[in-house]
Amino acid sequence: MAQFNKNGTFLLRVTCAIFFLLFTYFYLYDYQCNILAVAQHVLSHGATHYNRTVGAIVITLVLWLIQLVLYALTGLGRRGHALTYVPSLLLLGVLTDVSPNVSDSYLGNWLWAFPLLMVLYGFVVWVVRQLEPMEPATNATGLFSRMMWINMLQMVVFALVTCGIGCNDTVFHYRMNVESDIIDGDYAKALSVGYYDAKTDSSLTMLRVWALSESGKLGDHLFEYPLKGRSDAMLPNGRSVQMLMAPEVKLYEKLGGYFKQKMRPRQYLEKLHQKGYATPQAHDWLLCAYLLDCDLDAFVNALPHYYNVQKALPLHYREALVLYNHLRQHPHIVYHSQVMDADFEDFIQLLHSTGDVNTRSFLLHTNFDKTYWNYYYSNSGRK
């Protein structure tokens, strides 16, 4: 029996170790890297920077060392061997249990829940140790043995529990990925994050506005994304709209300056232009603020100050002008595009069609979901 315990479970222990090391490393390196980055940034008040490669390797090795110590203390090497990984995987889940309110809630209830769970874990290990001598001796220790798959099933369950404990907030993941890409100056990568997902919030809207502005695509692609918060979501307010890693000062420098007086984003952008501080990027921010608020008259009045309406305009500005000309009997700017006018008529007919609701919704989503027209009629309250 001693020889069996020494040599027969070697393959079992190696297989569990490989599973643990691979799962932990890629979970940290690929899925939770930016979540850990924001946790370290906030908790250190920006004094330190998280490196995804070094962090993943160090944390993985430390957690593995904890498992090795537990294995040496408990000697669990048969059906209960996977239990020696429970504290390490639980610590991994707790470490990545980060919320958008990380500065207020990090660890939180885990400060008392983790010790309590460890007491329960100790009791379970004690019971398993008492039952282990009663297990029938077996030499079936290969990759396809019953003992192997009992342990691997436990490892999979423990890994799923770890994933369930860690941060699973999709939008928060998007936000931290976009912030990280903005900090790195990779705006194309930032704009690809969550592009096909309808989930969003005001903070993610702000980050996408910034990335689009830096890419020179704000007037062409803003309304391709799900947007929330109208123009109030364009700048951080420390509550519903915030950045956790990217420096706000960098954003305001791009726009032209910062005022000590607290004001809403649209008011800030208008004052920036009144004072003559606005940069060329800020022109598009102001125009898009009007569009986000569905204020077509303000948009049309401001547009000629920054663009020659007789020349090529960004896509969403052209869509807004076509919409404006169809809604106003005496438009301040007369604008027509044969192709876009025809597309708008198709949109209006489809919008007011009395056919099957599901078919209409599908066609609207397929053909017009990324247009300003769709945003306007979804947010302006106009029937």
C-alpha positions as CSV (number, residue, x, y, z in Angstrom):
1,M,0.0,0.0,0.0
2,A,2.8,2.4,0.8
3,Q,4.5,1.7,-2.5
4,F,1.2,2.3,-4.2
5,N,0.7,5.6,-2.5
6,K,4.3,6.7,-3.4
7,N,4.3,5.7,-7.0
8,G,0.8,4.8,-8.0
9,T,-0.7,8.3,-7.5
10,F,2.2,10.1,-9.2
11,L,0.4,10.4,-12.5
12,L,-2.7,11.6,-10.7
13,R,-0.9,14.3,-8.9
14,V,1.0,15.5,-12.0
15,T,-2.3,15.6,-14.0
16,C,-4.1,17.7,-11.4
17,A,-1.0,20.0,-11.1
18,I,-1.0,20.6,-14.9
19,F,-4.7,21.3,-14.9
20,F,-4.3,23.8,-12.0
21,L,-1.3,25.5,-13.4
22,L,-2.8,26.0,-16.9
23,F,-6.2,27.1,-15.6
24,T,-4.8,29.5,-13.1
25,Y,-2.2,31.1,-15.5
26,F,-4.6,31.6,-18.4
27,Y,-7.4,32.7,-16.1
28,L,-5.1,35.4,-14.7
29,Y,-3.3,36.3,-17.9
30,D,-6.2,36.4,-20.4
31,Y,-9.5,36.9,-18.5
32,Q,-8.8,38.8,-15.3
33,C,-5.6,40.7,-16.2
34,N,-7.2,44.1,-16.5
35,I,-9.4,43.5,-13.5
36,L,-6.3,42.9,-11.4
37,A,-4.7,45.9,-13.0
38,V,-7.4,48.2,-11.9
39,A,-7.5,46.7,-8.4
40,Q,-3.8,47.3,-8.0
41,H,-4.0,50.8,-9.5
42,V,-6.8,51.9,-7.2
43,L,-5.5,50.3,-4.0
44,S,-2.0,51.7,-4.5
45,H,-3.5,55.1,-5.6
46,G,-1.7,54.8,-8.9
47,A,1.8,54.2,-7.4
48,T,2.3,50.8,-8.9
49,H,1.5,49.1,-12.2
50,Y,0.3,45.6,-12.8
51,N,2.2,43.5,-15.3
52,R,0.0,40.8,-16.7
53,T,2.8,38.3,-17.5
54,V,4.7,38.7,-14.2
55,G,1.5,38.9,-12.2
56,A,0.1,35.7,-13.7
57,I,3.3,33.7,-13.2
58,V,3.9,34.9,-9.6
59,I,0.4,34.4,-8.4
60,T,0.2,31.0,-10.1
61,L,3.4,29.8,-8.4
62,V,2.4,31.2,-5.0
63,L,-1.0,29.4,-5.1
64,W,0.7,26.2,-6.3
65,L,3.2,26.5,-3.4
66,I,0.2,26.7,-1.0
67,Q,-1.2,23.5,-2.5
68,L,2.1,21.7,-2.2
69,V,2.2,22.6,1.5
70,L,-1.3,21.4,2.1
71,Y,-0.5,18.1,0.3
72,A,2.5,17.6,2.5
73,L,0.4,18.3,5.6
74,T,-2.7,16.2,4.7
75,G,-1.2,13.5,2.6
76,L,-4.4,13.3,0.4
77,G,-3.2,11.4,-2.6
78,R,-6.1,9.3,-3.8
79,R,-9.8,10.2,-4.4
80,G,-9.5,13.3,-2.2
81,H,-6.3,14.7,-3.7
82,A,-8.1,17.4,-5.6
83,L,-9.2,18.8,-2.2
84,T,-5.6,20.1,-1.7
85,Y,-6.3,22.7,-4.4
86,V,-9.4,24.1,-2.8
87,P,-7.8,26.9,-0.7
88,S,-5.6,28.0,-3.6
89,L,-8.6,28.1,-6.0
90,L,-10.7,29.9,-3.4
91,L,-8.0,32.5,-2.9
92,L,-7.8,32.9,-6.7
93,G,-11.6,33.6,-6.8
94,V,-11.4,36.0,-3.9
95,L,-8.4,37.8,-5.5
96,T,-10.3,38.5,-8.7
97,D,-13.7,39.3,-7.0
98,V,-13.4,43.0,-8.0
99,S,-16.4,45.3,-8.6
100,P,-16.5,48.8,-10.2
101,N,-16.6,50.1,-6.6
102,V,-13.2,48.4,-5.9
103,S,-12.0,51.1,-3.5
104,D,-15.0,50.6,-1.2
105,S,-15.8,46.9,-1.5
106,Y,-12.6,44.9,-2.3
107,L,-12.5,41.8,-0.1
108,G,-15.5,43.1,1.9
109,N,-17.4,40.1,3.3
110,W,-14.5,37.8,2.4
111,L,-12.7,39.1,5.5
112,W,-14.9,36.9,7.6
113,A,-16.3,34.4,5.0
114,F,-12.8,33.1,4.0
115,P,-11.7,32.1,7.5
116,L,-15.1,30.5,8.1
117,L,-14.8,28.5,4.8
118,M,-11.3,27.4,5.8
119,V,-12.7,26.0,9.1
120,L,-15.3,24.1,7.1
121,Y,-12.6,22.9,4.7
122,G,-10.5,21.6,7.6
123,F,-13.4,19.5,8.8
124,V,-14.0,18.1,5.3
125,V,-10.3,17.2,5.0
126,W,-10.4,15.5,8.4
127,V,-13.4,13.4,7.4
128,V,-11.8,12.4,4.1
129,R,-8.6,11.4,5.9
130,Q,-10.6,9.1,8.3
131,L,-12.3,7.5,5.3
132,E,-9.2,7.1,3.1
133,P,-7.9,3.9,4.9
134,M,-11.3,2.3,4.2
135,E,-10.9,2.7,0.4
136,P,-10.3,-0.5,-1.4
137,A,-6.8,-0.9,-2.8
138,T,-6.6,-0.6,-6.5
139,N,-3.9,-0.4,-9.1
140,A,-6.1,1.4,-11.6
141,T,-4.2,4.7,-11.7
142,G,-3.9,5.5,-15.5
143,L,-5.3,8.5,-17.3
144,F,-8.7,6.7,-17.8
145,S,-9.0,5.2,-14.3
146,R,-11.9,5.9,-12.0
147,M,-9.6,7.6,-9.5
148,M,-8.3,9.9,-12.1
149,W,-11.6,11.1,-13.3
150,I,-13.1,11.5,-9.9
151,N,-10.3,13.9,-9.1
152,M,-10.5,15.6,-12.5
153,L,-14.2,16.1,-12.1
154,Q,-13.5,17.7,-8.7
155,M,-10.9,20.0,-10.3
156,V,-13.3,21.1,-13.0
157,V,-16.0,21.8,-10.4
158,F,-13.6,23.8,-8.3
159,A,-12.4,25.8,-11.4
160,L,-16.0,26.6,-12.2
161,V,-16.7,27.8,-8.7
162,T,-13.6,30.0,-8.9
163,C,-14.9,31.5,-12.1
164,G,-18.2,32.1,-10.4
165,I,-16.6,33.9,-7.5
166,G,-14.3,36.1,-9.7
167,C,-15.5,39.2,-11.5
168,N,-18.0,38.2,-14.2
169,D,-19.4,41.7,-15.0
170,T,-19.2,41.8,-18.8
171,V,-19.5,45.5,-19.1
172,F,-16.9,46.1,-16.3
173,H,-14.5,43.8,-18.2
174,Y,-15.2,45.8,-21.4
175,R,-14.5,49.1,-19.5
176,M,-11.2,47.9,-18.0
177,N,-10.0,46.5,-21.4
178,V,-10.9,49.7,-23.2
179,E,-9.2,51.8,-20.5
180,S,-6.0,49.7,-20.7
181,D,-6.0,50.0,-24.5
182,I,-6.4,53.8,-24.3
183,I,-3.5,54.0,-21.8
184,D,-1.4,52.0,-24.3
185,G,-2.5,54.2,-27.2
186,D,-4.1,51.3,-29.0
187,Y,-7.3,52.9,-30.0
188,A,-8.2,50.4,-32.7
189,K,-8.1,47.6,-30.2
190,A,-10.1,49.7,-27.7
191,L,-12.8,50.2,-30.3
192,S,-13.1,46.5,-31.1
193,V,-13.9,45.6,-27.4
194,G,-17.5,44.5,-27.1
195,Y,-18.3,45.9,-30.6
196,Y,-21.0,43.2,-31.3
197,D,-22.5,43.2,-27.8
198,A,-25.5,45.4,-26.9
199,K,-24.4,45.6,-23.2
200,T,-23.0,49.0,-22.2
201,D,-23.2,51.7,-19.5
202,S,-22.4,55.4,-19.3
203,S,-18.7,54.9,-18.4
204,L,-18.2,52.6,-21.4
205,T,-20.0,55.1,-23.6
206,M,-17.5,57.8,-22.5
207,L,-14.5,55.6,-23.1
208,R,-15.7,54.8,-26.6
209,V,-16.3,58.5,-27.4
210,W,-12.7,59.2,-26.3
211,A,-11.2,56.3,-28.4
212,L,-13.3,57.3,-31.5
213,S,-12.1,60.9,-31.1
214,E,-8.5,59.9,-30.9
215,S,-9.0,57.7,-34.0
216,G,-10.7,60.6,-35.9
217,K,-13.8,58.5,-36.3
218,L,-16.2,60.1,-33.9
219,G,-18.6,61.6,-36.5
220,D,-18.5,58.5,-38.6
221,H,-18.9,55.6,-36.1
222,L,-20.3,56.8,-32.8
223,F,-23.8,55.5,-33.4
224,E,-22.6,52.1,-34.4
225,Y,-22.2,51.4,-30.7
226,P,-24.8,50.9,-28.0
227,L,-24.9,54.2,-26.1
228,K,-26.3,55.2,-22.7
229,G,-26.6,58.5,-20.9
230,R,-26.8,60.9,-23.8
231,S,-24.3,63.8,-23.7
232,D,-24.0,63.5,-19.9
233,A,-22.0,60.3,-20.5
234,M,-19.3,62.1,-22.5
235,L,-17.2,63.2,-19.5
236,P,-16.5,61.7,-16.1
237,N,-18.6,62.9,-13.2
238,G,-17.1,60.6,-10.5
239,R,-20.4,58.7,-10.0
240,S,-22.2,57.2,-13.0
241,V,-19.5,58.1,-15.4
242,Q,-15.9,57.4,-14.3
243,M,-12.5,56.1,-15.2
244,L,-10.5,54.0,-12.8
245,M,-7.1,53.9,-14.5
246,A,-6.9,56.3,-17.4
247,P,-5.9,59.9,-16.3
248,E,-8.7,62.4,-16.7
249,V,-6.2,65.2,-17.2
250,K,-5.1,63.6,-20.4
251,L,-8.7,63.7,-21.7
252,Y,-9.3,67.3,-20.8
253,E,-5.9,68.3,-22.4
254,K,-7.1,66.7,-25.7
255,L,-10.3,68.9,-25.6
256,G,-8.5,72.1,-24.7
257,G,-8.6,72.7,-21.0
258,Y,-10.3,72.1,-17.6
259,F,-12.6,74.4,-15.6
260,K,-12.7,74.3,-11.8
261,Q,-16.4,75.0,-12.0
262,K,-18.5,71.8,-12.1
263,M,-20.7,71.6,-15.1
264,R,-22.4,69.0,-17.3
265,P,-20.4,67.8,-20.4
266,R,-22.5,69.7,-23.0
267,Q,-22.2,72.9,-20.9
268,Y,-18.5,72.4,-20.5
269,L,-18.0,71.9,-24.3
270,E,-20.0,75.0,-25.1
271,K,-18.1,77.1,-22.6
272,L,-14.8,75.7,-24.0
273,H,-15.8,77.0,-27.4
274,Q,-17.0,80.3,-26.1
275,K,-13.7,80.9,-24.4
276,G,-11.8,79.9,-27.5
277,Y,-9.9,77.0,-25.8
278,A,-11.5,74.2,-27.9
279,T,-9.3,72.0,-29.9
280,P,-10.4,70.5,-33.3
281,Q,-11.3,67.3,-31.5
282,A,-13.6,69.3,-29.2
283,H,-15.6,70.5,-32.2
284,D,-16.7,66.9,-32.9
285,W,-17.4,66.4,-29.2
286,L,-19.7,69.3,-29.2
287,L,-21.5,68.3,-32.4
288,C,-21.9,64.8,-31.1
289,A,-23.2,66.1,-27.8
290,Y,-26.0,67.8,-29.7
291,L,-26.7,64.6,-31.6
292,L,-26.7,62.5,-28.4
293,D,-29.3,64.8,-26.9
294,C,-31.3,64.6,-30.2
295,D,-31.1,68.4,-30.4
296,L,-31.0,68.8,-34.2
297,D,-31.5,72.5,-34.3
298,A,-28.4,73.1,-32.1
299,F,-26.4,70.7,-34.2
300,V,-27.4,72.5,-37.4
301,N,-26.6,75.9,-36.0
302,A,-23.1,74.8,-34.9
303,L,-22.1,72.6,-37.8
304,P,-21.2,75.4,-40.3
305,H,-18.7,76.9,-37.8
306,Y,-16.6,73.7,-38.0
307,Y,-17.4,72.1,-41.4
308,N,-18.1,73.2,-44.9
309,V,-21.5,71.6,-45.5
310,Q,-21.0,71.7,-49.2
311,K,-18.1,69.3,-48.9
312,A,-17.8,65.7,-47.6
313,L,-19.1,65.4,-44.1
314,P,-18.8,62.5,-41.5
315,L,-21.4,59.9,-42.0
316,H,-23.5,60.6,-38.9
317,Y,-23.5,64.3,-39.7
318,R,-25.0,63.6,-43.1
319,E,-27.6,61.3,-41.6
320,A,-28.5,64.0,-39.1
321,L,-28.9,66.6,-41.9
322,V,-31.1,64.3,-43.9
323,L,-33.2,63.6,-40.9
324,Y,-33.4,67.4,-40.1
325,N,-34.5,68.3,-43.6
326,H,-37.3,65.7,-43.4
327,L,-38.5,67.0,-40.1
328,R,-38.4,70.7,-40.7
329,Q,-40.6,72.6,-43.2
330,H,-38.1,75.5,-43.4
331,P,-34.7,74.0,-42.7
332,H,-31.8,76.3,-41.8
333,I,-29.5,74.2,-43.9
334,V,-30.9,72.5,-47.0
335,Y,-29.1,69.2,-47.5
336,H,-30.0,66.4,-49.9
337,S,-28.3,63.1,-50.9
338,Q,-30.1,61.0,-53.4
339,V,-28.9,57.7,-52.0
340,M,-29.2,58.7,-48.3
341,D,-32.7,60.3,-48.9
342,A,-33.8,57.0,-50.4
343,D,-32.4,55.0,-47.5
344,F,-34.1,57.3,-45.0
345,E,-37.5,56.8,-46.8
346,D,-36.9,53.0,-46.6
347,F,-36.2,53.4,-42.9
348,I,-39.4,55.5,-42.2
349,Q,-41.5,53.0,-44.2
350,L,-40.1,50.1,-42.2
351,L,-40.4,52.0,-38.9
352,H,-44.1,52.6,-39.5
353,S,-45.0,49.3,-41.2
354,T,-47.9,47.3,-39.8
355,G,-46.5,43.9,-40.7
356,D,-45.1,41.2,-38.4
357,V,-43.4,42.9,-35.4
358,N,-40.5,40.4,-35.3
359,T,-39.8,40.7,-39.0
360,R,-39.8,44.5,-38.7
361,S,-37.5,44.5,-35.7
362,F,-35.1,42.1,-37.6
363,L,-35.0,44.3,-40.7
364,L,-34.5,47.5,-38.7
365,H,-31.7,45.8,-36.7
366,T,-30.1,44.4,-39.8
367,N,-30.3,47.5,-42.0
368,F,-30.4,50.5,-39.8
369,D,-29.2,49.6,-36.3
370,K,-25.9,51.5,-36.7
371,T,-27.5,54.7,-38.1
372,Y,-28.2,58.0,-36.3
373,W,-31.8,57.7,-37.5
374,N,-32.3,54.6,-35.4
375,Y,-30.7,56.3,-32.3
376,Y,-32.8,59.4,-32.8
377,Y,-36.2,57.6,-33.0
378,S,-35.2,55.3,-30.1
379,N,-34.2,58.2,-27.8
380,S,-36.0,61.4,-28.8
381,G,-39.5,60.2,-27.9
382,R,-40.7,61.0,-31.4
383,K,-43.3,58.5,-32.8
